[in-house]
Amino acid sequence: MSFIQFIKSKTFFKQIGLAIIALAVIVFLTMQYLKSTTNHGEFIKVPELTGKSLETAKIELNDNDLVMEIQDSANYNPKYPKFSVIEQYPTAGSQVKENRKIYLTLNPSGYRKVTVPNIVRRTFRQAKPTLETLGFEVGNVTYVDDIGKEEVIAIKYQGETIKAGDMLPLTSKIDVVLGNGKRGSN
């Protein structure tokens, strides 16, 4: 029997029909399997976690069959409690599948620490922008007898004299002691 005669025969059409039926059954079973294992069309709404403590966020995510993934802490934000969630991805209200990772950014326990610069024996005009650029605030300005007028004689934090190289939290108020341009009494 030649190839052309085989293509025209009933046996060939029966085999093609059986192959189409087998393919249809395999596709149908695969689709049913995928529908049951991937929960097609079933979504979970992501809860609002911003401002909540880490423990509360963990409980809410577990209750919703979601997984928590903590990212690095951000810069300290005084509007939120320590170690609370300040950002989340996906955002609240998003529709996700179960066991989806929800990425959380936490508020650290306080401002990061910054090194105090060497501003002693510099003019106040130089020292103030240096401190402010690093994130410090200039607190009280007092004067003492010293020949260097408007020159920084000492710096203090919470009443204690500090020196260059000390570490203080960002936004700390540093008090400055300046010379008044008069010689001290000897």
C-alpha positions as CSV (number, residue, x, y, z in Angstrom):
1,M,0.0,0.0,0.0
2,S,1.4,3.4,-0.9
3,F,1.5,6.4,1.3
4,I,-1.2,8.2,-0.7
5,Q,-3.5,5.2,-0.5
6,F,-3.0,5.0,3.3
7,I,-3.9,8.7,3.7
8,K,-7.2,8.0,1.8
9,S,-8.0,4.9,3.8
10,K,-10.5,4.5,6.7
11,T,-7.7,3.3,9.1
12,F,-6.0,6.6,8.7
13,F,-9.1,8.6,9.5
14,K,-9.8,6.4,12.5
15,Q,-6.3,7.0,13.9
16,I,-6.7,10.8,13.4
17,G,-10.0,10.7,15.2
18,L,-8.6,8.7,18.1
19,A,-5.6,11.1,18.3
20,I,-8.0,14.2,18.4
21,I,-10.1,12.6,21.1
22,A,-7.0,11.6,23.2
23,L,-5.7,15.2,22.8
24,A,-9.0,16.7,23.9
25,V,-9.1,14.4,26.9
26,I,-5.6,15.3,27.9
27,V,-6.2,19.0,27.5
28,F,-9.5,18.7,29.6
29,L,-7.8,16.8,32.4
30,T,-4.8,19.2,32.4
31,M,-7.2,22.2,32.7
32,Q,-9.1,20.6,35.6
33,Y,-5.8,19.8,37.4
34,L,-4.6,23.4,36.9
35,K,-7.9,24.8,38.1
36,S,-7.8,22.8,41.3
37,T,-4.1,23.4,42.1
38,T,-3.7,27.1,41.2
39,N,-7.0,28.3,42.6
40,H,-7.9,30.0,39.4
41,G,-10.1,33.0,40.0
42,E,-9.6,32.9,43.7
43,F,-7.9,36.0,45.2
44,I,-7.2,37.3,48.7
45,K,-7.4,41.0,49.5
46,V,-4.2,42.4,51.0
47,P,-5.0,43.9,54.4
48,E,-3.9,47.5,55.4
49,L,-0.7,47.0,57.6
50,T,0.7,50.6,57.6
51,G,1.2,51.9,61.1
52,K,0.6,48.4,62.7
53,S,3.1,46.6,64.9
54,L,5.1,43.8,63.5
55,E,3.2,41.2,65.7
56,T,-0.2,42.5,64.5
57,A,1.0,42.5,60.9
58,K,2.2,38.9,61.3
59,I,-1.2,37.7,62.7
60,E,-3.2,39.5,60.0
61,L,-1.0,38.0,57.2
62,N,-1.3,34.5,58.7
63,D,-5.0,34.8,59.0
64,N,-5.2,35.7,55.3
65,D,-2.8,32.9,54.2
66,L,-0.1,35.4,53.2
67,V,3.6,35.4,53.9
68,M,5.5,38.2,55.5
69,E,8.9,39.3,54.1
70,I,10.7,42.1,56.0
71,Q,12.9,44.4,53.9
72,D,15.5,46.8,55.3
73,S,14.2,49.4,57.7
74,A,13.8,52.8,56.3
75,N,14.8,56.1,57.8
76,Y,13.2,56.7,61.1
77,N,9.8,58.4,60.8
78,P,8.5,59.9,64.1
79,K,4.9,59.7,62.9
80,Y,4.9,55.9,63.3
81,P,5.7,53.8,66.4
82,K,9.0,52.0,66.7
83,F,9.2,48.8,64.6
84,S,5.8,49.4,63.0
85,V,5.1,49.0,59.3
86,I,5.6,52.2,57.3
87,E,5.3,50.7,53.8
88,Q,4.0,47.5,52.2
89,Y,4.1,46.0,48.8
90,P,1.6,45.0,47.3
91,T,-0.4,47.8,48.6
92,A,-3.5,47.4,50.8
93,G,-6.6,46.3,48.8
94,S,-4.6,44.5,46.1
95,Q,-5.8,41.1,45.0
96,V,-3.2,38.3,45.3
97,K,-3.1,34.6,45.5
98,E,-2.7,32.7,48.8
99,N,0.9,32.3,50.1
100,R,2.0,35.5,48.3
101,K,4.9,37.3,49.9
102,I,4.0,40.7,51.3
103,Y,7.1,42.9,51.6
104,L,7.1,45.1,54.6
105,T,9.4,48.1,55.4
106,L,9.7,48.8,59.2
107,N,10.3,51.9,61.1
108,P,13.6,51.6,63.0
109,S,13.8,52.3,66.8
110,G,15.2,55.8,66.3
111,Y,17.1,58.1,64.1
112,R,20.4,56.7,62.8
113,K,23.5,58.0,64.5
114,V,25.7,60.6,62.8
115,T,29.3,61.5,63.7
116,V,29.7,65.0,65.2
117,P,32.0,67.1,63.0
118,N,35.0,69.1,64.2
119,I,33.7,72.6,64.4
120,V,35.5,73.8,67.5
121,R,37.6,77.0,66.8
122,R,35.6,77.6,63.6
123,T,33.3,80.6,63.2
124,F,29.6,80.1,64.0
125,R,28.9,81.1,60.4
126,Q,30.9,78.0,59.2
127,A,29.7,75.7,62.0
128,K,26.0,76.2,61.7
129,P,25.6,75.0,58.1
130,T,28.0,72.2,58.7
131,L,25.8,70.9,61.6
132,E,22.5,71.5,59.7
133,T,23.9,69.7,56.6
134,L,24.5,66.6,58.6
135,G,21.0,66.7,60.1
136,F,21.6,68.2,63.4
137,E,19.8,71.3,64.8
138,V,21.5,74.2,66.5
139,G,20.1,74.5,70.0
140,N,21.0,77.2,72.5
141,V,23.8,79.7,71.7
142,T,25.7,81.0,74.7
143,Y,28.7,83.3,75.0
144,V,31.8,83.1,77.1
145,D,34.8,85.4,77.4
146,D,37.2,84.4,74.6
147,I,39.2,86.5,72.2
148,G,37.7,84.6,69.2
149,K,34.5,86.6,68.5
150,E,31.7,84.3,67.2
151,E,34.1,81.4,67.2
152,V,32.9,78.0,68.5
153,I,34.6,77.3,71.9
154,A,32.7,74.2,72.8
155,I,29.6,72.1,71.8
156,K,27.2,70.4,74.1
157,Y,24.5,67.8,73.9
158,Q,21.9,67.6,76.7
159,G,24.2,69.7,78.9
160,E,27.3,67.5,78.4
161,T,30.3,68.7,76.5
162,I,30.9,66.6,73.4
163,K,33.8,66.4,71.0
164,A,34.3,65.7,67.3
165,G,33.8,62.0,66.4
166,D,31.1,61.4,69.0
167,M,28.0,59.7,67.6
168,L,24.6,61.4,68.1
169,P,21.1,60.6,66.7
170,L,20.1,62.5,63.6
171,T,18.1,65.7,64.4
172,S,19.8,66.1,67.8
173,K,20.0,69.6,69.1
174,I,23.5,70.7,69.7
175,D,24.1,73.7,71.9
176,V,27.0,76.0,70.9
177,V,29.3,78.0,73.1
178,L,30.8,81.0,71.3
179,G,33.5,83.5,72.1
180,N,32.3,87.1,72.7
181,G,35.6,88.7,71.5
182,K,36.7,89.8,75.0
183,R,39.7,88.6,76.9
184,G,39.0,86.5,79.9
185,S,40.0,87.7,83.3
186,N,43.2,86.2,84.4
